[in-house]
Amino acid sequence: MPTSNWTRLVIALAAAITLGIVWATSGKLDTTYAKATLTATSTVTLLLLAFDRWLWRYAPFRWAVRRPVLHGTWKMIQRTTYEPRAHETIESYLVVHQTYSTIRVNGLYAISDSQSLSADLAVDKSRCVLSYIFRTDAHTMYRAGNPPSRGAAALKVGRKPRLHLVGDYWMERGTRGSVKSVAQTSKTYDTFEAARQGTYRSHRARDESAAHDGEDDKTPDGTKPQSPSPEPTE
């Protein structure tokens, strides 16, 4: 939903339109103009809602919006300081639900899931950072010795040669790690199994030959999926 700033903007635009009509009719506002005001207000509201939800992602609006489109599922490779897995490269998926005014981040793992408690996308001229606080919960069969835990992550959003994510995370139980994206799709998934079967566009596509440029890659290899054993759900 739009933020309070969007609500204030709608109210201000509606008031401005009403004052303009009153001024144009010398203070005599009949039902015809009242209907026109209501129509204009409704139109503005619907356009703002549509812009917040979808339109900002597409041309011709993109030229006026600096905010990157992160909506979709990102295939990630992850390293952790958790000792039993410190030498592994772990496969995970980051699912981003994004409108112009809001952003939510879910993590999908072989034995756990995480949901953002708060998230923010900070954009300025020199950098763009996705920061969020999350709670992670192990799946039912793997909760012994693996209680719910909270953590935080800060991911830089790189724009060249292709949009990508790279950054670090920290868990309240003391472990930490690094993550980076290797592929992305605009589709969103709800489970680890569904995400693994998805079709992704690899970040390496522009470095490959022209014959392969722009093709979608099926979840690139080079990562080791999580093994089904109790461990910190990072």
C-alpha positions as CSV (number, residue, x, y, z in Angstrom):
1,M,0.0,0.0,0.0
2,P,1.1,3.6,-0.6
3,T,2.9,5.4,2.3
4,S,1.6,8.4,4.2
5,N,3.4,10.6,1.7
6,W,1.4,9.1,-1.1
7,T,-1.8,9.7,0.8
8,R,-0.9,13.4,1.5
9,L,-0.1,13.8,-2.2
10,V,-3.6,12.4,-3.2
11,I,-5.3,14.8,-0.7
12,A,-3.3,17.8,-1.9
13,L,-4.0,17.1,-5.6
14,A,-7.7,16.6,-4.9
15,A,-7.8,19.9,-2.9
16,A,-5.9,21.7,-5.7
17,I,-8.3,20.5,-8.3
18,T,-11.3,21.5,-6.2
19,L,-10.0,25.0,-5.6
20,G,-9.2,25.3,-9.2
21,I,-12.8,24.5,-10.2
22,V,-14.2,26.8,-7.5
23,W,-12.0,29.6,-8.8
24,A,-12.9,29.0,-12.4
25,T,-16.7,29.1,-11.6
26,S,-16.4,32.2,-9.4
27,G,-17.3,30.3,-6.3
28,K,-20.4,28.7,-7.6
29,L,-19.9,25.0,-7.5
30,D,-22.8,23.1,-8.9
31,T,-23.4,19.3,-9.1
32,T,-21.8,19.1,-12.6
33,Y,-18.5,20.5,-11.3
34,A,-18.8,18.4,-8.1
35,K,-19.0,15.3,-10.3
36,A,-16.1,16.4,-12.3
37,T,-14.1,16.9,-9.1
38,L,-15.0,13.4,-7.8
39,T,-14.0,11.9,-11.2
40,A,-10.7,13.8,-11.2
41,T,-9.9,12.7,-7.7
42,S,-10.8,9.1,-8.3
43,T,-8.7,9.1,-11.5
44,V,-5.7,10.6,-9.7
45,T,-6.0,8.1,-6.9
46,L,-6.2,5.1,-9.3
47,L,-3.2,6.4,-11.3
48,L,-1.1,6.8,-8.2
49,L,-2.1,3.3,-7.0
50,A,-1.3,1.8,-10.4
51,F,2.1,3.7,-10.5
52,D,3.0,2.5,-7.0
53,R,2.1,-1.1,-7.8
54,W,3.2,-1.6,-11.4
55,L,3.7,1.4,-13.7
56,W,7.0,2.6,-12.2
57,R,8.7,-0.6,-13.4
58,Y,8.1,0.2,-17.1
59,A,8.8,2.7,-19.7
60,P,8.2,5.7,-20.0
61,F,8.2,6.0,-16.2
62,R,11.7,4.4,-15.7
63,W,13.5,7.6,-16.9
64,A,12.0,9.5,-14.0
65,V,12.6,6.8,-11.3
66,R,16.1,6.0,-10.0
67,R,14.8,3.1,-7.8
68,P,16.0,-0.3,-9.3
69,V,13.5,-3.0,-10.0
70,L,14.5,-5.9,-7.6
71,H,11.1,-7.6,-7.7
72,G,11.5,-11.3,-8.3
73,T,13.6,-14.2,-7.2
74,W,17.4,-14.1,-6.9
75,K,19.5,-17.1,-6.9
76,M,22.3,-16.6,-4.3
77,I,25.5,-18.2,-3.2
78,Q,26.3,-17.9,0.4
79,R,29.3,-18.5,2.8
80,T,29.0,-18.7,6.6
81,T,31.2,-18.7,9.6
82,Y,29.1,-21.5,11.1
83,E,31.8,-24.1,11.6
84,P,30.2,-27.3,10.2
85,R,29.6,-25.4,6.9
86,A,32.4,-22.9,6.9
87,H,34.0,-24.5,3.9
88,E,30.8,-24.9,1.8
89,T,29.2,-22.7,-0.8
90,I,25.5,-22.8,0.1
91,E,22.7,-22.4,-2.4
92,S,19.8,-20.1,-1.4
93,Y,17.1,-17.9,-3.0
94,L,16.1,-14.4,-2.1
95,V,12.5,-13.5,-3.0
96,V,11.8,-9.7,-3.2
97,H,8.3,-8.4,-3.3
98,Q,8.5,-4.7,-4.3
99,T,6.3,-1.8,-5.1
100,Y,7.5,1.8,-5.5
101,S,6.9,2.6,-1.9
102,T,7.4,-0.8,-0.1
103,I,9.8,-3.8,-0.2
104,R,9.7,-7.2,1.5
105,V,12.4,-9.9,1.4
106,N,12.0,-13.6,2.0
107,G,14.8,-16.2,2.1
108,L,14.3,-19.8,0.9
109,Y,16.7,-22.5,2.1
110,A,16.6,-26.3,2.0
111,I,15.6,-26.6,5.7
112,S,14.4,-23.2,6.6
113,D,12.7,-20.0,5.5
114,S,13.2,-16.4,6.6
115,Q,10.9,-13.3,6.3
116,S,11.9,-9.7,6.7
117,L,10.6,-7.8,9.7
118,S,11.6,-4.5,8.2
119,A,13.3,-3.6,4.9
120,D,14.5,-0.5,3.2
121,L,16.0,0.3,-0.2
122,A,18.3,3.4,0.1
123,V,19.0,5.0,-3.2
124,D,21.3,8.0,-3.8
125,K,23.5,9.2,-6.7
126,S,26.5,7.1,-5.7
127,R,25.1,3.9,-4.3
128,C,22.1,1.7,-3.7
129,V,21.7,-0.6,-0.6
130,L,19.0,-3.1,0.3
131,S,19.0,-3.4,4.1
132,Y,16.6,-5.6,6.1
133,I,16.1,-7.3,9.5
134,F,14.7,-10.8,9.3
135,R,13.5,-13.8,11.3
136,T,14.4,-17.3,10.2
137,D,12.6,-20.5,11.2
138,A,13.7,-24.1,10.5
139,H,11.2,-26.5,8.9
140,T,9.4,-28.7,11.4
141,M,11.6,-31.8,10.9
142,Y,14.8,-29.7,11.6
143,R,13.9,-27.6,14.7
144,A,15.7,-29.7,17.3
145,G,18.7,-27.6,18.4
146,N,17.8,-25.1,15.7
147,P,15.5,-22.5,17.3
148,P,14.1,-19.4,15.5
149,S,16.6,-16.6,15.2
150,R,16.9,-13.0,14.0
151,G,19.4,-11.4,11.8
152,A,20.2,-8.4,9.6
153,A,21.6,-8.0,6.1
154,A,23.0,-5.2,4.0
155,L,23.2,-5.9,0.2
156,K,24.7,-3.5,-2.3
157,V,22.8,-3.3,-5.5
158,G,25.2,-3.2,-8.5
159,R,23.8,-2.0,-11.8
160,K,26.6,-3.0,-14.2
161,P,27.2,-5.1,-16.2
162,R,23.9,-6.4,-15.1
163,L,21.8,-5.8,-12.0
164,H,23.1,-7.9,-9.1
165,L,23.3,-8.1,-5.3
166,V,26.3,-8.6,-3.0
167,G,26.7,-8.1,0.7
168,D,26.9,-9.5,4.2
169,Y,24.6,-10.7,7.0
170,W,24.8,-11.2,10.7
171,M,22.9,-13.5,13.0
172,E,22.0,-12.8,16.7
173,R,23.6,-16.2,17.6
174,G,27.0,-14.9,16.6
175,T,27.5,-16.3,13.1
176,R,27.9,-14.1,10.0
177,G,28.4,-14.6,6.3
178,S,28.4,-13.2,2.8
179,V,26.0,-13.5,0.0
180,K,25.9,-12.6,-3.7
181,S,23.5,-13.2,-6.5
182,V,24.3,-15.3,-9.6
183,A,21.0,-15.2,-11.5
184,Q,17.5,-13.6,-11.3
185,T,14.0,-14.0,-12.6
186,S,11.0,-11.7,-12.3
187,K,8.9,-14.6,-11.0
188,T,8.4,-15.0,-7.3
189,Y,8.4,-18.4,-5.5
190,D,7.2,-19.6,-2.1
191,T,9.3,-22.7,-1.5
192,F,12.9,-23.7,-2.0
193,E,11.9,-26.6,-4.2
194,A,9.9,-24.4,-6.5
195,A,12.7,-21.8,-6.7
196,R,15.3,-24.5,-7.6
197,Q,13.2,-25.6,-10.6
198,G,12.7,-22.0,-11.9
199,T,14.4,-20.6,-15.0
200,Y,16.8,-17.8,-14.4
201,R,18.8,-15.2,-16.3
202,S,22.5,-15.6,-15.3
203,H,24.5,-12.5,-14.5
204,R,27.3,-14.0,-16.7
205,A,25.1,-13.9,-19.8
206,R,26.8,-10.7,-21.1
207,D,30.2,-12.2,-20.7
208,E,29.3,-15.2,-22.8
209,S,29.3,-15.4,-26.6
210,A,26.7,-13.6,-28.7
211,A,25.0,-16.8,-29.4
212,H,24.1,-17.2,-25.8
213,D,23.6,-13.5,-24.9
214,G,20.1,-12.9,-23.5
215,E,19.2,-16.5,-23.0
216,D,17.8,-17.8,-19.8
217,D,19.9,-20.2,-17.8
218,K,18.5,-23.0,-15.8
219,T,19.7,-22.4,-12.2
220,P,23.5,-22.3,-12.8
221,D,25.6,-24.9,-11.0
222,G,28.7,-24.2,-9.0
223,T,26.9,-24.2,-5.6
224,K,26.2,-26.9,-3.1
225,P,22.6,-27.2,-1.9
226,Q,22.0,-27.3,1.9
227,S,22.1,-30.7,3.4
228,P,19.2,-31.8,5.6
229,S,20.9,-31.5,8.9
230,P,20.3,-29.3,11.9
231,E,22.3,-26.1,11.7
232,P,21.8,-22.3,12.0
233,T,19.2,-21.4,9.5
234,E,21.1,-18.6,7.8
